[in-house]
Amino acid sequence: MATRREIQQRRAKLREAILGDCRSGTLAPGDMLPPLHELSKDYGLSVPLVARVVQALAEEKIVYAVPGAGTFVGRPRPSEAAPCLMISPYAAQQGTPLAAVQIGFEDRIAQLGGRCMALGIETARQWRQSGDLPEIAGLFAFDVPEYASLWDAAVPQVEFGELAPDKPQTDMVSFDNAEGGRQAAQHLLSLGHRRIAFLALHGTHDEAGEFRWSGEREDGWREALRQVGESTAGLAFHPPRTAQIAFEEQTAAARLAAEALAQRRDISAVVAVNQPAMRGLFQALRAAEIPEALWPAVVGFDGISVDVADHSAAAHVVTALRLPWELIGQSAAELLWERQQGRLSGAAQQRWVRMRLIPRLTSQHDWSHAAGTPGLAAIVQSVG
């Protein structure tokens, strides 16, 4: 008769064997484990002891049991009718980035043959608490930090953001900010600019956080200049304060950072980290009474809002890296689908979405006097 120690060793061996087969792919998601009586014979354990080992693995979401069928690797698949759900801090509004995310998410889920639904966070929470929310096949949370507590961890989940050691290891989708910074600088370099400044919204010693994207875009700008042997020394301009800056304060913070930039005659072009930074740059140039002919070329991000009274000039003149928000929704949908179908397993994944450079007049030399420009005054009034 086996001793207690031998029984414990056999149970541990069975557990490690199943885990090893799952990690190596010998047992793929959806594969069925051998019957309990077969494992009992192979490992010299009673059927009840084998059942305890398998149950422990089920509690860890390594396997799941289907009554009358067997035990399978991975998470139980939801029913065919179960939708993928997108939740957000507020209801999507027409014309906003979030509306584009929702369109991309729903379109891609539909193309893949699934069902979907989108709810604001408060509605989702109320339906969850009242029991009115149906079974879901996957969850895409757009900037909702507390979403995880609302759903079973076994449901595939994707979040808008970046993987980080201090965050739960959930699949993430985000824009490739460093690559965007490279694109902006490389475009200006291709037009003959060499002294290219960077106007940031993060402090020089900020920790990763809300303005991580600003630092990543600066990293891409630096890399592009280094690749062609151009120095970045003295060409990065940061707000004088390093605390987190509210969105409505970003233009003012960028303007302060741009005051020194406006006095530099050696700088022929600027990468402005986002739309408020671009506004701050134009305001600083105007306040310093720099002649229009001496204004640097500019590449920004996000584009220019089209809700100003006369947007025709700004919307068609400013070179910008467009953020294709609909692709964020599409990438999130694809990640959920791959997890749900068992095509993706293991560690959390990071998917990057590439920005799109839209070349316009502001990246050219002497752009304020380029043929066809509808007038710098209109542009400055619109974006400043």
N, C-alpha and C positions, 0 to 999 in steps of 0.2 A: 504494500500500500504506500502511495506517495506521501511524503511528509508535507506539512503545511508550507515549508519553505519551497519545496519542489513545485507545489501547486501555484504559489505566487509567481515563481519563475516562468511557469508555463503560460499563466495568464498574461504576464508581461510580454512574453515572446509572441503570443497571439496578437496582442494589441499592436506591437511594433511591426509585425508582419503585414497587418492590414494597412497601417499608416504608411509603411514603406511602399506597398503596392500602389497606394493612392498618390503618393508624391512622385513616384517614378513613371506613372501613367500606365502601369500594368493593369490597374483598375481605373478606368476613366469614369468621369461623372455619368451617372445613369446605368453603369454596370451593376449587375447583381452579385452580392457576396455568395460564396458557397453555402449550402444549407447548414443549419446549426449542427445536425448530427454528423455531417462530414467534417466540420471543424473540430467537433468533439473527438472524433476518431484520430484526426491528424495530430492533435496537440495533447492528447491524453487527458482531457478534461470532461467533466460531466456536462450534459446539455444545459442545465441551469447556470453553470459557471460561464459557459460560452455566451449564453444569452446576456449575462451581466456585463461582460466585456463589450458586446455589441451595443447594449443599451447605453453604456457610458460614452461610446463613440457617437451615438445618436444625439445624446445631450450636448455634445461638443459640435454638432452640425457637420460631422464628418460623413455620416451615413444617415439614412432615413428608412423607416419601415413602412411597407404598404401591406395592410392586413390581407391575408389570403394569397399574397403574391411573393413576398420575400423582403430582403433588406438590400438597399441600393446605395451606391456611392453618390455623395453630393447632397444637394438640397432637393426636397420634393418639388416637382414642377407644379405650378398652379394650373388650374383648368384652362382650356382653350379660350374660354370667354373672359378670363381675368385680364383687366387692362393694365398697361403701364401708366403710372401716375406722375405728373409733374406738379410740384407744389412750389409756391413762391411767397415772398413776404407780403405781396399785394397783388390784386387782380391785374392781369395783363391789360395794358391800354394800347389802343391802336397808335402806331407810329413810334412806339418806344422800343428800345433794344429787347426788352422782355417779350414783347409781342412777336418779334422776329425769332427769338429762341423757341417760343411755343410753336410757331409755324414749322420751323425746322424739325422739332421733336415729333410733332404729330405727323408730318409728311413722311418722315423716315420710318416711324413705327408702322404706318399704313403700308408703305412700300414693302416692308418685311413681312406683312401679313398679320400683324398684331392689332390690338385695340389700344386706345389711349384715352386719357382724360387729364384735364388741367384744373387745379383748384388753388385758390388763395390759401395761405396758411391757416387763417382763422376758420374758414369753411372746412378745410381738411380736418382740423382739430375737432370741430363740433361734430362732424359726421363720424369721426373715429370714436368719440366718447358716447355718441348716441347709438352706435352700432349700425348706422346707415351706410357706412363706407363699405363697398364690396371688397371681396378678395382681390389683391393686386398682384401682378406678375413682376413688377419692378418699380423702383421709386427714383425719380430725378428731382433733387432738391436744389433749387437755385437760390443760393445765398441765404439759407435758413439754418443757422447754427444748431437750433434745438430740435431739428426734425427727427434725429435718430431715435429719440425717446418715444416717438409715436408709433414706430413699427418694429415688428419682429426682426432681429438681426439676420434671420435666415432669408429675408426678402432681398434680392439683388438691389444695390443702391449705388447711385452716382451723384456726385456733388460738383458744383461749379467751383473750381479753385485748384490749388496745387498740393501735391503730397508734401507733408512736412513731418518731422519727428514728433512735434508737439500736437499733432492732430490725429483723430482716429483714422486708421488705414482703410479708407474707402476709395473706390474707383473715382478718379477725378478727370475733369476736362477743363481746359483753359486755353487762352490765347498764348502763343509763343512770343512773349514780349521781347526776349533777347534777340530773336530772329527779326522781329519788327524793327528794333533799333539798328540792326545791321542793314536791313533793307533801306531805311531812311538815309543812313550815312553813305551807303554804296551808291544810291541814286545821285546824291549831291556830288560825290567823287566822280561819277561818270560824266557829270556836266562841267568838270574842270575845277570845282571848288576844292580847296585844300585846308584852309583854316576854318574848320567846322566846329561850332560850339554846340553844347548840349544844355538845355534849360530844363532843370528837374523840378520835382515837387517833393522829393525826399531829402532829409538832411544828410550830410556827409557821413554821419556815424549812426544812422537809424538802424535799429534791429529790423529783421524781416517782420512784416506786418501789413497794415493796410496799404502802404506805399511800396511794397516789394516790387510791384510791376514797374514802378518808376526806376528803381535801381536796376532791374533786369534790362530795361530799354537802354539805360546808360551803359551797361556791360556790353550790349550788342554794338552800340555806337563806338565804344573804345576798341572793340575787337576789329571792326571794319577799318578804322584808322590805322591800327597797328599793322594790319595785313599789308598796307601800302607804304609803311614806313613813316607815317605821319604821327607826330606827338600829340597827346591829348592834355599835356600839362597846361594848367591855367585856362582850359577851355570848357570846364564843367561848372555850371552856375546853379547853386542850391539856395533855397529859402534860408533866411538868417535864423529862423527858429526850427528846431527839429521835432517839436511835438506834433501829434497828429493834427491835420488841418481839415476842417469841415469843408464840404464841397463848395459851399457858397463863399468860402474864404480863399479858395485856390488861386483865383485870378489875382487877388491882391498880394498873395504870397509870391507868386511868380513875378509880378511886377517889381517887387523889392529885389528879387534875385536878378532881374534883368536890368536893373539900373546901371550896374557896373558893365554889363555886356553892351549896353547902348553906347558907351563911350569908347569902345574898342574899334579902331579903324582897320585893324589887321584881320578881323573876322569877316568872311564873305558869306557865310551861311550858318543857319541855326537849325538844330533838331529840337523842336518844342515837344515836351513829353505828352501833352494832351491838349484838348481844346482850351481849357482855362489858362494853361501856360502860354498858348499862342496869343490869347487875348492880353495877358499880362505883358508879353513882349511888345506887342503893338502899342499898348498904352505907355510903356516906358520909352519907346522910341519917339512917340509923339510928344510926351512930356519933356523930353530932353531936346526937343526941337531939332532933331536930326533931319536934314534935308531928305526928301523922299528918294532922291537918286542915290543916296548912300545907305539906304536900308539894306540889310542882308537878305539873301534868299532864305526861304523858310520851308521846312517840311514838318508837318504836325501829325497828330493821331486823332482818330474819331471822326474826322470831317468837321464841317461847320453846320450848326443847327440851322434848319430851314424855317424856324418859327419867328424869325425877325421880320420887321415890316418890309424891308427891301433886301431880300437875301440873294438876288440874282447874281450880284457881283461876287460876294464871298463864296457862295456855293460852287461857283465855276472857276475860281481863280486860285484857291489855296490847295497846294499839293498836300496830300494826307495819306496815312496808312489807315485804310478802312477796316473796321473790325466786323467781320462777317458773322453776326450774331446767330444767323440761322444755322451756320455750321456747328456752333456750340450745341444747339438742340439736336442736330443730326448725329453728332459724335456721341452725345449722351445716350441717345436711342440705340445706337449700335453697340455700345458697351453693355447696356442692360440686356439687349437681345442675346448677345454672345454668352453672358452669364446665365441667362434664363434657359438657353438651349444647351448648356453644357459645353459650349465650344471654347470657353475661357474659364480657367480655374487657377487657383493659387493666389499669389500676392496681388495686392491692389495695383491697378494700372493707371498710368498718367497718359492721357491723350492730348496732343497739342494741335491747335488750330492755327494755321498760317494766316497772317494779315495780308491785305491786298493794297499794293501801292497804286494810288490814283495820281499820275503826274499832271500837274497844272502849272500855271504861270509863276507861282511864287518860288519855285525851285530854280528858276532861270536867273542868270546875271541881269542886273538892271531891270528886274521884273516890273517895277512900278511904271516904266515907260514903254513896256513891250506893246507891240501892235495888237490892237483889239482889247486891251485892258479897259474895262468900263470905268476906271477911275479909282485911285487909291483912297480917296476920301470916303467913298461909299463902302469900301472894304473895311477900313478902320472903324467906321461908324457901326457897321454890322457886327464885327467881332470884338470891338473894343468897348 
